[in-house]
């Protein structure tokens, strides 16, 4: 992340604050982050106040002072720039980005993109039907509402006035920060990383039986199959450590923590929350953490601390009836797993034809880091764990 945009201040100049209290919201390219007070005291000065103002990382947004300290202290630094270490000269604390949960101050459930689109077009969000979870209004909902109103009235809206309309059949949408981040990151990946691809078919009858048994006994009810896939990926990586590497110009970084990213579709694109140290956690722990992170991601409240630093990412399109697909590596990771749907498939068992429930797993790997033989060993270990699922429970 290089910059963000101010959404709103949650405190005003002069307000008393306590350490850890959310005082502002900033939208990054992947999430809405809260800025928290770093001391007990009061908000002495706001330097950036206009919503949608671009804010560079480490830029000074405002100052906090402790109780009893005078704003005269700030005047001593009036000739200093934000980079000259004001923090070291006075006890006022530069407000820094924090990664706590976002607590929206809006009554309507809306995405930041929806609010910006509505502001630009002069649209009352109360009139826009929401298609997101629990009626949440997305940017696409606002654009659709604008288009419908424009078509029915024959009038040009302010949103239309801000774009070059080529003809009546097209509408041009500003690229959101998230969409821009996705475009830049994946272009970088395909340009700089020599991808290659492997497929392996995995028989999941035993895993499905185990999952059903754990639910029936109440030991692990409601456990998603994805949790088994995430845990198996971490355990296989632990056995084949060359998978858990990162390319850094003239060095290869061997990582020890098995952190797994989970690709989640959201309103404006795709986001990958990361579960840390998956190999050390049991399935119930992973399930709780995954459900929490996915919920935060879909509501645009994912802490920045839960983004990045993955060893590999698991992307699953099986629920969309996709047989198999090849995903683009999310740098600086060395590979990504793409999981297709589970389907009944004829297989040969002891020279006889049997019907088994089979899933295709495709792996995209970075050939700078992972040779084909190493990737094959990892995929076979992943397959072995899932076909003998009780080994995942151990």
TORKOL-4160 file (C-alpha; in steps of 0.2 Angstrom, whole numbers, padded with zeros to 4 digits, m for minus):
394
<pt num="1" X="0000" Y="0000" Z="0000"/>
<pt num="2" X="0007" Y="0017" Z="m0005"/>
<pt num="3" X="m0008" Y="0028" Z="m0001"/>
<pt num="4" X="m0026" Y="0029" Z="0005"/>
<pt num="5" X="m0041" Y="0040" Z="0005"/>
<pt num="6" X="m0049" Y="0049" Z="0020"/>
<pt num="7" X="m0067" Y="0043" Z="0022"/>
<pt num="8" X="m0071" Y="0053" Z="0038"/>
<pt num="9" X="m0065" Y="0058" Z="0055"/>
<pt num="10" X="m0074" Y="0050" Z="0070"/>
<pt num="11" X="m0068" Y="0063" Z="0082"/>
<pt num="12" X="m0067" Y="0082" Z="0081"/>
<pt num="13" X="m0054" Y="0094" Z="0086"/>
<pt num="14" X="m0054" Y="0096" Z="0105"/>
<pt num="15" X="m0062" Y="0079" Z="0108"/>
<pt num="16" X="m0055" Y="0069" Z="0122"/>
<pt num="17" X="m0049" Y="0052" Z="0116"/>
<pt num="18" X="m0042" Y="0036" Z="0124"/>
<pt num="19" X="m0028" Y="0025" Z="0118"/>
<pt num="20" X="m0036" Y="0013" Z="0105"/>
<pt num="21" X="m0051" Y="0023" Z="0102"/>
<pt num="22" X="m0055" Y="0024" Z="0083"/>
<pt num="23" X="m0054" Y="0042" Z="0078"/>
<pt num="24" X="m0054" Y="0041" Z="0058"/>
<pt num="25" X="m0057" Y="0030" Z="0044"/>
<pt num="26" X="m0046" Y="0028" Z="0029"/>
<pt num="27" X="m0049" Y="0018" Z="0013"/>
<pt num="28" X="m0034" Y="0008" Z="0006"/>
<pt num="29" X="m0034" Y="m0002" Z="m0010"/>
<pt num="30" X="m0040" Y="m0017" Z="m0001"/>
<pt num="31" X="m0050" Y="m0012" Z="0015"/>
<pt num="32" X="m0056" Y="0002" Z="0026"/>
<pt num="33" X="m0044" Y="0004" Z="0040"/>
<pt num="34" X="m0048" Y="0013" Z="0057"/>
<pt num="35" X="m0035" Y="0025" Z="0063"/>
<pt num="36" X="m0034" Y="0023" Z="0082"/>
<pt num="37" X="m0028" Y="0036" Z="0095"/>
<pt num="38" X="m0011" Y="0030" Z="0102"/>
<pt num="39" X="m0012" Y="0040" Z="0118"/>
<pt num="40" X="m0025" Y="0046" Z="0131"/>
<pt num="41" X="m0028" Y="0064" Z="0128"/>
<pt num="42" X="m0037" Y="0075" Z="0115"/>
<pt num="43" X="m0037" Y="0078" Z="0097"/>
<pt num="44" X="m0027" Y="0094" Z="0096"/>
<pt num="45" X="m0026" Y="0097" Z="0077"/>
<pt num="46" X="m0033" Y="0090" Z="0061"/>
<pt num="47" X="m0022" Y="0093" Z="0046"/>
<pt num="48" X="m0032" Y="0083" Z="0033"/>
<pt num="49" X="m0050" Y="0085" Z="0034"/>
<pt num="50" X="m0058" Y="0084" Z="0017"/>
<pt num="51" X="m0065" Y="0066" Z="0013"/>
<pt num="52" X="m0058" Y="0057" Z="m0002"/>
<pt num="53" X="m0041" Y="0066" Z="0001"/>
<pt num="54" X="m0026" Y="0056" Z="m0005"/>
<pt num="55" X="m0015" Y="0052" Z="0010"/>
<pt num="56" X="0003" Y="0045" Z="0008"/>
<pt num="57" X="0009" Y="0031" Z="0020"/>
<pt num="58" X="0016" Y="0039" Z="0036"/>
<pt num="59" X="0009" Y="0056" Z="0031"/>
<pt num="60" X="0003" Y="0067" Z="0046"/>
<pt num="61" X="m0015" Y="0068" Z="0047"/>
<pt num="62" X="m0017" Y="0077" Z="0064"/>
<pt num="63" X="m0010" Y="0078" Z="0081"/>
<pt num="64" X="m0014" Y="0071" Z="0098"/>
<pt num="65" X="m0009" Y="0079" Z="0114"/>
<pt num="66" X="m0009" Y="0073" Z="0132"/>
<pt num="67" X="m0021" Y="0081" Z="0145"/>
<pt num="68" X="m0013" Y="0097" Z="0151"/>
<pt num="69" X="m0002" Y="0100" Z="0136"/>
<pt num="70" X="m0006" Y="0116" Z="0126"/>
<pt num="71" X="m0008" Y="0118" Z="0108"/>
<pt num="72" X="0005" Y="0131" Z="0109"/>
<pt num="73" X="0017" Y="0116" Z="0108"/>
<pt num="74" X="0012" Y="0113" Z="0090"/>
<pt num="75" X="0016" Y="0131" Z="0085"/>
<pt num="76" X="0035" Y="0128" Z="0089"/>
<pt num="77" X="0034" Y="0115" Z="0075"/>
<pt num="78" X="0024" Y="0126" Z="0063"/>
<pt num="79" X="0039" Y="0128" Z="0051"/>
<pt num="80" X="0044" Y="0109" Z="0052"/>
<pt num="81" X="0038" Y="0097" Z="0038"/>
<pt num="82" X="0030" Y="0081" Z="0043"/>
<pt num="83" X="0046" Y="0072" Z="0039"/>
<pt num="84" X="0057" Y="0081" Z="0051"/>
<pt num="85" X="0052" Y="0072" Z="0067"/>
<pt num="86" X="0039" Y="0082" Z="0075"/>
<pt num="87" X="0035" Y="0067" Z="0085"/>
<pt num="88" X="0052" Y="0067" Z="0093"/>
<pt num="89" X="0051" Y="0085" Z="0098"/>
<pt num="90" X="0035" Y="0086" Z="0107"/>
<pt num="91" X="0024" Y="0073" Z="0115"/>
<pt num="92" X="0010" Y="0075" Z="0102"/>
<pt num="93" X="0008" Y="0059" Z="0093"/>
<pt num="94" X="0007" Y="0057" Z="0074"/>
<pt num="95" X="m0008" Y="0048" Z="0071"/>
<pt num="96" X="m0003" Y="0032" Z="0062"/>
<pt num="97" X="m0013" Y="0019" Z="0052"/>
<pt num="98" X="m0020" Y="0005" Z="0063"/>
<pt num="99" X="m0028" Y="m0011" Z="0058"/>
<pt num="100" X="m0042" Y="m0013" Z="0069"/>
<pt num="101" X="m0060" Y="m0017" Z="0064"/>
<pt num="102" X="m0070" Y="m0004" Z="0055"/>
<pt num="103" X="m0086" Y="0002" Z="0064"/>
<pt num="104" X="m0096" Y="0011" Z="0051"/>
<pt num="105" X="m0104" Y="0027" Z="0057"/>
<pt num="106" X="m0117" Y="0026" Z="0043"/>
<pt num="107" X="m0134" Y="0019" Z="0046"/>
<pt num="108" X="m0135" Y="0012" Z="0028"/>
<pt num="109" X="m0125" Y="m0003" Z="0024"/>
<pt num="110" X="m0114" Y="0004" Z="0010"/>
<pt num="111" X="m0097" Y="0001" Z="0002"/>
<pt num="112" X="m0085" Y="0016" Z="0001"/>
<pt num="113" X="m0086" Y="0014" Z="m0018"/>
<pt num="114" X="m0105" Y="0016" Z="m0017"/>
<pt num="115" X="m0104" Y="0031" Z="m0007"/>
<pt num="116" X="m0091" Y="0040" Z="m0019"/>
<pt num="117" X="m0102" Y="0035" Z="m0034"/>
<pt num="118" X="m0118" Y="0042" Z="m0025"/>
<pt num="119" X="m0109" Y="0058" Z="m0020"/>
<pt num="120" X="m0102" Y="0061" Z="m0038"/>
<pt num="121" X="m0120" Y="0058" Z="m0046"/>
<pt num="122" X="m0130" Y="0067" Z="m0032"/>
<pt num="123" X="m0139" Y="0051" Z="m0029"/>
<pt num="124" X="m0148" Y="0048" Z="m0012"/>
<pt num="125" X="m0142" Y="0031" Z="m0006"/>
<pt num="126" X="m0159" Y="0028" Z="0003"/>
<pt num="127" X="m0167" Y="0026" Z="m0015"/>
<pt num="128" X="m0154" Y="0013" Z="m0021"/>
<pt num="129" X="m0159" Y="m0005" Z="m0018"/>
<pt num="130" X="m0144" Y="m0015" Z="m0011"/>
<pt num="131" X="m0139" Y="m0032" Z="m0019"/>
<pt num="132" X="m0125" Y="m0036" Z="m0006"/>
<pt num="133" X="m0126" Y="m0046" Z="0010"/>
<pt num="134" X="m0140" Y="m0040" Z="0021"/>
<pt num="135" X="m0145" Y="m0027" Z="0008"/>
<pt num="136" X="m0128" Y="m0019" Z="0007"/>
<pt num="137" X="m0127" Y="m0006" Z="m0006"/>
<pt num="138" X="m0113" Y="m0008" Z="m0018"/>
<pt num="139" X="m0105" Y="0003" Z="m0032"/>
<pt num="140" X="m0113" Y="m0008" Z="m0045"/>
<pt num="141" X="m0130" Y="m0005" Z="m0037"/>
<pt num="142" X="m0127" Y="0014" Z="m0038"/>
<pt num="143" X="m0122" Y="0013" Z="m0056"/>
<pt num="144" X="m0137" Y="0002" Z="m0061"/>
<pt num="145" X="m0148" Y="0014" Z="m0052"/>
<pt num="146" X="m0141" Y="0029" Z="m0061"/>
<pt num="147" X="m0142" Y="0020" Z="m0078"/>
<pt num="148" X="m0161" Y="0015" Z="m0075"/>
<pt num="149" X="m0165" Y="0033" Z="m0070"/>
<pt num="150" X="m0156" Y="0040" Z="m0085"/>
<pt num="151" X="m0165" Y="0028" Z="m0097"/>
<pt num="152" X="m0182" Y="0031" Z="m0090"/>
<pt num="153" X="m0180" Y="0050" Z="m0089"/>
<pt num="154" X="m0169" Y="0053" Z="m0104"/>
<pt num="155" X="m0159" Y="0065" Z="m0094"/>
<pt num="156" X="m0140" Y="0066" Z="m0091"/>
<pt num="157" X="m0135" Y="0063" Z="m0073"/>
<pt num="158" X="m0120" Y="0072" Z="m0065"/>
<pt num="159" X="m0112" Y="0055" Z="m0065"/>
<pt num="160" X="m0114" Y="0054" Z="m0084"/>
<pt num="161" X="m0107" Y="0071" Z="m0086"/>
<pt num="162" X="m0091" Y="0066" Z="m0078"/>
<pt num="163" X="m0087" Y="0052" Z="m0091"/>
<pt num="164" X="m0086" Y="0052" Z="m0110"/>
<pt num="165" X="m0101" Y="0043" Z="m0116"/>
<pt num="166" X="m0098" Y="0036" Z="m0133"/>
<pt num="167" X="m0115" Y="0030" Z="m0136"/>
<pt num="168" X="m0131" Y="0026" Z="m0126"/>
<pt num="169" X="m0126" Y="0007" Z="m0124"/>
<pt num="170" X="m0111" Y="0011" Z="m0114"/>
<pt num="171" X="m0107" Y="0017" Z="m0096"/>
<pt num="172" X="m0089" Y="0021" Z="m0091"/>
<pt num="173" X="m0085" Y="0017" Z="m0073"/>
<pt num="174" X="m0070" Y="0025" Z="m0063"/>
<pt num="175" X="m0058" Y="0011" Z="m0058"/>
<pt num="176" X="m0059" Y="0008" Z="m0040"/>
<pt num="177" X="m0043" Y="0008" Z="m0029"/>
<pt num="178" X="m0046" Y="m0011" Z="m0026"/>
<pt num="179" X="m0048" Y="m0014" Z="m0045"/>
<pt num="180" X="m0032" Y="m0004" Z="m0049"/>
<pt num="181" X="m0022" Y="m0014" Z="m0036"/>
<pt num="182" X="m0028" Y="m0030" Z="m0043"/>
<pt num="183" X="m0024" Y="m0025" Z="m0061"/>
<pt num="184" X="m0006" Y="m0019" Z="m0056"/>
<pt num="185" X="m0002" Y="m0034" Z="m0045"/>
<pt num="186" X="m0008" Y="m0047" Z="m0057"/>
<pt num="187" X="0000" Y="m0038" Z="m0072"/>
<pt num="188" X="0016" Y="m0038" Z="m0062"/>
<pt num="189" X="0014" Y="m0056" Z="m0058"/>
<pt num="190" X="0011" Y="m0062" Z="m0076"/>
<pt num="191" X="0025" Y="m0051" Z="m0083"/>
<pt num="192" X="0039" Y="m0055" Z="m0070"/>
<pt num="193" X="0035" Y="m0073" Z="m0064"/>
<pt num="194" X="0038" Y="m0088" Z="m0075"/>
<pt num="195" X="0022" Y="m0097" Z="m0072"/>
<pt num="196" X="0020" Y="m0116" Z="m0076"/>
<pt num="197" X="0005" Y="m0127" Z="m0071"/>
<pt num="198" X="0002" Y="m0144" Z="m0065"/>
<pt num="199" X="m0015" Y="m0154" Z="m0062"/>
<pt num="200" X="m0018" Y="m0168" Z="m0050"/>
<pt num="201" X="m0035" Y="m0177" Z="m0047"/>
<pt num="202" X="m0039" Y="m0181" Z="m0029"/>
<pt num="203" X="m0052" Y="m0194" Z="m0023"/>
<pt num="204" X="m0062" Y="m0186" Z="m0008"/>
<pt num="205" X="m0074" Y="m0200" Z="m0003"/>
<pt num="206" X="m0065" Y="m0203" Z="0013"/>
<pt num="207" X="m0064" Y="m0185" Z="0017"/>
<pt num="208" X="m0083" Y="m0182" Z="0014"/>
<pt num="209" X="m0087" Y="m0197" Z="0025"/>
<pt num="210" X="m0076" Y="m0190" Z="0039"/>
<pt num="211" X="m0083" Y="m0173" Z="0037"/>
<pt num="212" X="m0101" Y="m0180" Z="0038"/>
<pt num="213" X="m0096" Y="m0191" Z="0053"/>
<pt num="214" X="m0088" Y="m0176" Z="0063"/>
<pt num="215" X="m0104" Y="m0166" Z="0060"/>
<pt num="216" X="m0115" Y="m0181" Z="0065"/>
<pt num="217" X="m0106" Y="m0184" Z="0081"/>
<pt num="218" X="m0105" Y="m0165" Z="0085"/>
<pt num="219" X="m0086" Y="m0165" Z="0086"/>
<pt num="220" X="m0084" Y="m0153" Z="0072"/>
<pt num="221" X="m0101" Y="m0148" Z="0065"/>
<pt num="222" X="m0103" Y="m0136" Z="0050"/>
<pt num="223" X="m0085" Y="m0138" Z="0045"/>
<pt num="224" X="m0081" Y="m0132" Z="0028"/>
<pt num="225" X="m0071" Y="m0143" Z="0016"/>
<pt num="226" X="m0061" Y="m0128" Z="0012"/>
<pt num="227" X="m0054" Y="m0129" Z="0030"/>
<pt num="228" X="m0047" Y="m0147" Z="0026"/>
<pt num="229" X="m0039" Y="m0140" Z="0010"/>
<pt num="230" X="m0031" Y="m0126" Z="0019"/>
<pt num="231" X="m0024" Y="m0137" Z="0033"/>
<pt num="232" X="m0018" Y="m0150" Z="0020"/>
<pt num="233" X="m0009" Y="m0136" Z="0010"/>
<pt num="234" X="0000" Y="m0131" Z="0026"/>
<pt num="235" X="0005" Y="m0148" Z="0031"/>
<pt num="236" X="0011" Y="m0153" Z="0014"/>
<pt num="237" X="0021" Y="m0137" Z="0013"/>
<pt num="238" X="0029" Y="m0141" Z="0030"/>
<pt num="239" X="0035" Y="m0158" Z="0022"/>
<pt num="240" X="0041" Y="m0149" Z="0006"/>
<pt num="241" X="0049" Y="m0133" Z="0012"/>
<pt num="242" X="0055" Y="m0127" Z="m0005"/>
<pt num="243" X="0037" Y="m0122" Z="m0008"/>
<pt num="244" X="0038" Y="m0109" Z="0006"/>
<pt num="245" X="0050" Y="m0098" Z="m0002"/>
<pt num="246" X="0051" Y="m0080" Z="m0009"/>
<pt num="247" X="0061" Y="m0072" Z="m0023"/>
<pt num="248" X="0071" Y="m0057" Z="m0018"/>
<pt num="249" X="0082" Y="m0052" Z="m0033"/>
<pt num="250" X="0099" Y="m0060" Z="m0028"/>
<pt num="251" X="0092" Y="m0070" Z="m0014"/>
<pt num="252" X="0079" Y="m0084" Z="m0010"/>
<pt num="253" X="0070" Y="m0082" Z="0006"/>
<pt num="254" X="0066" Y="m0098" Z="0015"/>
<pt num="255" X="0051" Y="m0095" Z="0026"/>
<pt num="256" X="0046" Y="m0105" Z="0041"/>
<pt num="257" X="0029" Y="m0099" Z="0045"/>
<pt num="258" X="0015" Y="m0108" Z="0035"/>
<pt num="259" X="0003" Y="m0094" Z="0032"/>
<pt num="260" X="m0011" Y="m0098" Z="0020"/>
<pt num="261" X="m0021" Y="m0085" Z="0010"/>
<pt num="262" X="m0039" Y="m0088" Z="0006"/>
<pt num="263" X="m0046" Y="m0080" Z="m0010"/>
<pt num="264" X="m0063" Y="m0071" Z="m0007"/>
<pt num="265" X="m0074" Y="m0063" Z="m0019"/>
<pt num="266" X="m0080" Y="m0046" Z="m0014"/>
<pt num="267" X="m0090" Y="m0032" Z="m0022"/>
<pt num="268" X="m0076" Y="m0023" Z="m0031"/>
<pt num="269" X="m0065" Y="m0038" Z="m0035"/>
<pt num="270" X="m0055" Y="m0050" Z="m0025"/>
<pt num="271" X="m0046" Y="m0050" Z="m0008"/>
<pt num="272" X="m0035" Y="m0063" Z="0001"/>
<pt num="273" X="m0036" Y="m0063" Z="0020"/>
<pt num="274" X="m0022" Y="m0073" Z="0027"/>
<pt num="275" X="m0022" Y="m0086" Z="0041"/>
<pt num="276" X="m0006" Y="m0087" Z="0050"/>
<pt num="277" X="0003" Y="m0103" Z="0056"/>
<pt num="278" X="m0010" Y="m0115" Z="0049"/>
<pt num="279" X="0001" Y="m0130" Z="0052"/>
<pt num="280" X="0000" Y="m0127" Z="0071"/>
<pt num="281" X="m0018" Y="m0124" Z="0073"/>
<pt num="282" X="m0032" Y="m0137" Z="0074"/>
<pt num="283" X="m0047" Y="m0138" Z="0062"/>
<pt num="284" X="m0059" Y="m0129" Z="0073"/>
<pt num="285" X="m0047" Y="m0115" Z="0076"/>
<pt num="286" X="m0044" Y="m0113" Z="0057"/>
<pt num="287" X="m0063" Y="m0113" Z="0054"/>
<pt num="288" X="m0067" Y="m0100" Z="0066"/>
<pt num="289" X="m0053" Y="m0089" Z="0060"/>
<pt num="290" X="m0057" Y="m0091" Z="0042"/>
<pt num="291" X="m0076" Y="m0088" Z="0044"/>
<pt num="292" X="m0071" Y="m0072" Z="0054"/>
<pt num="293" X="m0059" Y="m0066" Z="0041"/>
<pt num="294" X="m0071" Y="m0070" Z="0026"/>
<pt num="295" X="m0085" Y="m0060" Z="0035"/>
<pt num="296" X="m0073" Y="m0045" Z="0038"/>
<pt num="297" X="m0067" Y="m0046" Z="0020"/>
<pt num="298" X="m0085" Y="m0046" Z="0013"/>
<pt num="299" X="m0090" Y="m0031" Z="0024"/>
<pt num="300" X="m0075" Y="m0021" Z="0019"/>
<pt num="301" X="m0068" Y="m0022" Z="0037"/>
<pt num="302" X="m0053" Y="m0033" Z="0035"/>
<pt num="303" X="m0038" Y="m0027" Z="0046"/>
<pt num="304" X="m0023" Y="m0023" Z="0035"/>
<pt num="305" X="m0013" Y="m0035" Z="0047"/>
<pt num="306" X="m0023" Y="m0049" Z="0039"/>
<pt num="307" X="m0017" Y="m0045" Z="0022"/>
<pt num="308" X="m0001" Y="m0051" Z="0014"/>
<pt num="309" X="0013" Y="m0062" Z="0021"/>
<pt num="310" X="0005" Y="m0078" Z="0014"/>
<pt num="311" X="0016" Y="m0093" Z="0010"/>
<pt num="312" X="0003" Y="m0098" Z="m0004"/>
<pt num="313" X="m0015" Y="m0095" Z="m0008"/>
<pt num="314" X="m0029" Y="m0107" Z="m0010"/>
<pt num="315" X="m0043" Y="m0102" Z="m0023"/>
<pt num="316" X="m0059" Y="m0112" Z="m0024"/>
<pt num="317" X="m0071" Y="m0110" Z="m0038"/>
<pt num="318" X="m0079" Y="m0128" Z="m0036"/>
<pt num="319" X="m0095" Y="m0120" Z="m0029"/>
<pt num="320" X="m0097" Y="m0111" Z="m0045"/>
<pt num="321" X="m0097" Y="m0127" Z="m0055"/>
<pt num="322" X="m0080" Y="m0125" Z="m0062"/>
<pt num="323" X="m0071" Y="m0141" Z="m0066"/>
<pt num="324" X="m0053" Y="m0134" Z="m0066"/>
<pt num="325" X="m0044" Y="m0117" Z="m0068"/>
<pt num="326" X="m0027" Y="m0110" Z="m0067"/>
<pt num="327" X="m0024" Y="m0095" Z="m0055"/>
<pt num="328" X="m0012" Y="m0081" Z="m0056"/>
<pt num="329" X="0002" Y="m0081" Z="m0043"/>
<pt num="330" X="0000" Y="m0068" Z="m0030"/>
<pt num="331" X="0017" Y="m0061" Z="m0027"/>
<pt num="332" X="0028" Y="m0063" Z="m0017"/>
<pt num="333" X="0021" Y="m0080" Z="m0015"/>
<pt num="334" X="0029" Y="m0095" Z="m0025"/>
<pt num="335" X="0013" Y="m0104" Z="m0030"/>
<pt num="336" X="m0006" Y="m0104" Z="m0029"/>
<pt num="337" X="m0018" Y="m0119" Z="m0028"/>
<pt num="338" X="m0034" Y="m0118" Z="m0039"/>
<pt num="339" X="m0048" Y="m0130" Z="m0034"/>
<pt num="340" X="m0062" Y="m0136" Z="m0045"/>
<pt num="341" X="m0078" Y="m0144" Z="m0041"/>
<pt num="342" X="m0080" Y="m0162" Z="m0034"/>
<pt num="343" X="m0089" Y="m0173" Z="m0046"/>
<pt num="344" X="m0093" Y="m0192" Z="m0048"/>
<pt num="345" X="m0080" Y="m0199" Z="m0059"/>
<pt num="346" X="m0077" Y="m0217" Z="m0065"/>
<pt num="347" X="m0060" Y="m0223" Z="m0059"/>
<pt num="348" X="m0050" Y="m0240" Z="m0059"/>
<pt num="349" X="m0049" Y="m0248" Z="m0043"/>
<pt num="350" X="m0041" Y="m0266" Z="m0042"/>
<pt num="351" X="m0044" Y="m0267" Z="m0061"/>
<pt num="352" X="m0062" Y="m0263" Z="m0059"/>
<pt num="353" X="m0072" Y="m0248" Z="m0063"/>
<pt num="354" X="m0079" Y="m0239" Z="m0048"/>
<pt num="355" X="m0087" Y="m0222" Z="m0046"/>
<pt num="356" X="m0078" Y="m0210" Z="m0034"/>
<pt num="357" X="m0080" Y="m0192" Z="m0030"/>
<pt num="358" X="m0065" Y="m0183" Z="m0037"/>
<pt num="359" X="m0058" Y="m0165" Z="m0037"/>
<pt num="360" X="m0045" Y="m0158" Z="m0049"/>
<pt num="361" X="m0032" Y="m0147" Z="m0040"/>
<pt num="362" X="m0022" Y="m0136" Z="m0052"/>
<pt num="363" X="m0006" Y="m0128" Z="m0046"/>
<pt num="364" X="0003" Y="m0112" Z="m0053"/>
<pt num="365" X="0021" Y="m0111" Z="m0048"/>
<pt num="366" X="0035" Y="m0099" Z="m0050"/>
<pt num="367" X="0049" Y="m0108" Z="m0060"/>
<pt num="368" X="0062" Y="m0097" Z="m0052"/>
<pt num="369" X="0059" Y="m0105" Z="m0035"/>
<pt num="370" X="0050" Y="m0121" Z="m0038"/>
<pt num="371" X="0056" Y="m0135" Z="m0050"/>
<pt num="372" X="0043" Y="m0146" Z="m0058"/>
<pt num="373" X="0049" Y="m0161" Z="m0047"/>
<pt num="374" X="0047" Y="m0151" Z="m0031"/>
<pt num="375" X="0030" Y="m0145" Z="m0036"/>
<pt num="376" X="0025" Y="m0163" Z="m0040"/>
<pt num="377" X="0031" Y="m0169" Z="m0023"/>
<pt num="378" X="0020" Y="m0156" Z="m0015"/>
<pt num="379" X="0005" Y="m0160" Z="m0025"/>
<pt num="380" X="0006" Y="m0178" Z="m0021"/>
<pt num="381" X="0008" Y="m0175" Z="m0002"/>
<pt num="382" X="m0007" Y="m0163" Z="m0003"/>
<pt num="383" X="m0017" Y="m0177" Z="m0012"/>
<pt num="384" X="m0011" Y="m0191" Z="0001"/>
<pt num="385" X="m0016" Y="m0180" Z="0016"/>
<pt num="386" X="m0034" Y="m0177" Z="0008"/>
<pt num="387" X="m0036" Y="m0195" Z="0003"/>
<pt num="388" X="m0031" Y="m0201" Z="0021"/>
<pt num="389" X="m0040" Y="m0187" Z="0030"/>
<pt num="390" X="m0038" Y="m0193" Z="0048"/>
<pt num="391" X="m0019" Y="m0189" Z="0046"/>
<pt num="392" X="m0025" Y="m0170" Z="0045"/>
<pt num="393" X="m0033" Y="m0172" Z="0062"/>
<pt num="394" X="m0018" Y="m0179" Z="0070"/>
